[in-house]
Amino acid sequence: MISPQRRNEIISALRRGAVPQRSLDAFAVGLERFEPALDEELAGVERGQGTFKAVRGEYGSGKTFVARWLQEKAKKRGFATAEVQISETETPLHRLETIYRRLVERLSTADTPQGALRQILDGWFYALEEDILASGDISEDDQAALLAKTNEMMEMRLSEITRSAPALAAALRAYRHAIAEEDAATAEGLIAWISGQPNVAANIKRMAGIKGDMDHFGALSFLQGLLVILRDSGHPGLLLVLDEVETLQRVRTDVRDKGLNALRQFIDEVDSGRFPGLYLLITGTPAFFEGPQGVQRLAPLAQRLNVDFSTDARFDNPRAVQIRLPGFDLIKLGRVGRNIRDLFAQGAAAQSRIFALADDGYVDDLARAVTGNLGGKVGIAPRIFLRKLVGDVLDRIDQFPDFNPREHYALTLKEHDLTESERNAMAASSVNDIELNL
């Protein structure tokens, strides 16, 4: 049983056609085969390793779902997580400073669903103070000495990063001082600068002895520092998801090549041990990994990500650098639908009617109908199937005592409800809907 709040979060997200942010294990299907290997990799990151993983699958196969499912698993182990959608305009892959900025904006822990940097920093300074007070050398009442000693310990903990990013230590020191002086405006400005935000007031940067804004190379150094802070504040690592990396295929050639090279550089840095405690996960389509406009354009990157998928998917190695999602079949789609129906019924007033009218047979029939309308492509059906099941069927059974889905509901799929891939797959309803390439 999950809490009513989390159940409502799941149902509300599915009603909108979105992937829920939490409690995905409540209805996950078919991920058991990956779980042992992913748990093993998370355990390695806890021990101070850096790990990279790529997840491949067609549109609608559940890449975002898997990424969020893994984030939940990581949070249960104490990790911080962040999910960044790669975008040509907002988060281009070759601009790692924008990736870092979005990472910090979406930084999440088990206690804080988003924007957790300030909580983490305050927890870090608190942990440093506790270590100093535990030594017995300084009294808790001597705030000046405690502040000085905290700064000294901070410098020691960040000694490696200070060599490559001294501005981070300077900003952290100034932030700690602003907190001690109860100067909220300066503290907020420094948090913004540490987060990679541009246009921080010049007087705040001058007060901390820092200049300019973060650049591509500074972002990597700041990420190193963030990992140190996370570890010292009780979080064993960071799971960073770069979702929809396949968007690189649709940008200008020069931008695409720079993005691919930035990804290669990032993976190499992880492999070299520069980021202990980082689990980097990317998602993409098979076309991105195998096609001429994706990874194959950069031979060193293609070699690092190469995995032989010519054998039967049953024998795929979950420990490989790249794993593929086999997609849904009708059996799995029906299982997911039944899981969601059971979850919906837990908080419904008309629980008995839901099980009677949306029985297993009806859920399977709806799955077949949705798939048929999408040209038989089960792999892209889950999103629209669950949206229809929740919003068109279960909600109505719960609210209207005389509603019977077999009598009063006919499945319709309208273009504005569908994604591009779903529209492309949708079966033509008349000869006029068929495009001919002449």
Order of alpha helices (4+ residues) and beta strands (2+ residues): alpha-alpha-beta-alpha-beta-alpha-alpha-alpha-alpha-alpha-alpha-alpha-alpha-beta-alpha-beta-alpha-alpha-beta-alpha-alpha-alpha-alpha-alpha-alpha-alpha
